[in-house]
Amino acid sequence: MNNQGRTTRIGEQADAQHKTFTGARALEANEPLIFEFGRNDVTGVDIDAPGAFTARLGALAREGAPDLPGLTEPEAVRHYVRLSRMNYSIDAGLFPLGSCTMKHNPRLNEKMARLPGFADIHPLQPQSTARGALALMDQLSHWLLELTGMDAVALTPKAGAHGELCGMMAIKAAIVARGEAEQRRVVLVPDSAHGTNPATAALIGFEVRAVPAGADGLVRAEAVRAALGPDVAAIMLTNPNTCGLFEREVVAIAEAVHEAGAYFYADGANFNAIVGKTRPGDLGVDAMHINLHKTFSTPHGGGGPGAGPVVLSGRLAAFAPVPFLRKEGDGVALVEDRAATQAFGRMSAFHGQMGMYVRAFAYMLSHGADGLKQASEDAVLNANYIRASLRDLFSQPFGDKPCMHEVLFDESWLKDTGLSTLDFAKALIDEGYHPMTVYFPLVVKGAMLIEPTESESKASLDLFCMTMRDLALRIKRGQGEPFHSAPHFAPRARLDETRAARQPVLKWTARKPSVAAQ
Ligand SMILES: *Cc1c(COP(=O)(O)O)cnc(C)c1O
């Protein structure tokens, strides 16, 4: 039963004698595209034909009915509910993606974000009518600065990657202000970095120079010194890094970078491992984005709203983009006008993602300083619990030593089994788990990066570890053959990912069968 290279409908993978008439598997529907079952002549609403009116669209008026699928209201509702049930989510089960921090979003956050004073304000309404929202943004800023030990914060970036762009634009503005734009054109990036780091530097015209990590997965100050020169504008360093390790030489690296006249950009995506334990400002960081959706809960993924505020050191504070908050009288004002400032520009329309600010702030207040610190400690403890539970069966690329909030395994334990990290990850889907991050960081062969977060109970971790062990033991006993074609129970098995990427079919056409139906 090898499904490689083609897609299958639900049910097709079931035993031949257990095929269902509908193609559904119990409550799991085989849902067609809305265009496949919608009818032009059906509508879910019942409106009277319009009375007398004057058409004012002239030549732009539509001549025929739009070719949209018509459905009854229950059909429309069922379609989307069924699609939503195909989603895996943190509310459905453990989501062990490393470098992604899929943590539980407390429902209290949602309740607060829906308060009309936050949810129903309009970005263009007068500031005097949204003082509570501005005060919340000011208090959130205060705690972000307090927790990071930095001087200024730009709240507007919409995601981590957007925050990177913001921080690097502030660095560029500072270099331009120093009259060194022509000279400083290089950004150093360790080779374990998240792809967004070199992409950000390149996007704004910097040349990227890679810094190799040592055999233990850590960046050496010596290697940074060797790469530094009068042409270097900044280093972009993730700490804890994407191998789940704390960069021990970070202070020496910051000193070397500053001595060379460059800036230290920290990728703060892993800040959730160190909140309350150490402050980036004390480590010499000049700019760092905070993925509110990774560190301070808030929903994550699905392309929904995120928020990536950037904290800046005193050396960069003046260049923060507009709008920013300024104390005025007994409240705060959102400064929109760039004219009287050194702001490099603006990152987005309006003030940013209000709902995310509310959720992050609710998370901070409900945890308190001690709770935030404990969340970091528990995240690290949980990752190490998984490491300790699996280390006899799985291999660790940098030796058997404690990790931070995520544990990294490589594929050397699969040597001579004929199976790959991908096969293993696919087998995990059959067990009802979303797989861990695989093949990242790129510096580790066949990487499996697991981040349980602090949200998981010991019982949940135990079941996950027992599942991982059971799969590994099946492989060690020579029973891994079915893994080649796993998952066997998922609605879709192995997709031809190469073909999907090279020949994407993005538009449904009536005559040609859709990709899913091929
Ligand atoms: C998640 C992540 C990013 C990008 O953040 P987004 O919010 O997804 O844009 C950057 N760097 C690292 C290390 C990350 O884990």
PDBQT file of the ligand as one rigid body, heavy atoms in Angstrom, charges set to zero:
ROOT
HETATM    1  C1  LIG A 601       8.894  31.895  14.363  1.00  0.00    +0.000 C 
HETATM    2  C2  LIG A 601      10.258  32.421  14.128  1.00  0.00    +0.000 A 
HETATM    3  C3  LIG A 601      10.478  33.559  13.343  1.00  0.00    +0.000 A 
HETATM    4  C4  LIG A 601       9.384  34.247  12.546  1.00  0.00    +0.000 C 
HETATM    5  O1  LIG A 601       8.322  34.675  13.311  1.00  0.00    +0.000 OA
HETATM    6  P1  LIG A 601       6.866  34.846  12.664  1.00  0.00    +0.000 P 
HETATM    7  O2  LIG A 601       6.058  35.433  13.755  1.00  0.00    +0.000 OA
HETATM    8  O3  LIG A 601       6.418  33.486  12.249  1.00  0.00    +0.000 OA
HETATM    9  O4  LIG A 601       7.006  35.768  11.491  1.00  0.00    +0.000 OA
HETATM   10  C5  LIG A 601      11.773  34.040  13.250  1.00  0.00    +0.000 A 
HETATM   11  N1  LIG A 601      12.798  33.423  13.873  1.00  0.00    +0.000 NA
HETATM   12  C6  LIG A 601      12.618  32.314  14.616  1.00  0.00    +0.000 A 
HETATM   13  C7  LIG A 601      13.798  31.687  15.309  1.00  0.00    +0.000 C 
HETATM   14  C8  LIG A 601      11.348  31.765  14.759  1.00  0.00    +0.000 A 
HETATM   15  O5  LIG A 601      11.179  30.654  15.487  1.00  0.00    +0.000 OA
ENDROOT
TORSDOF 0
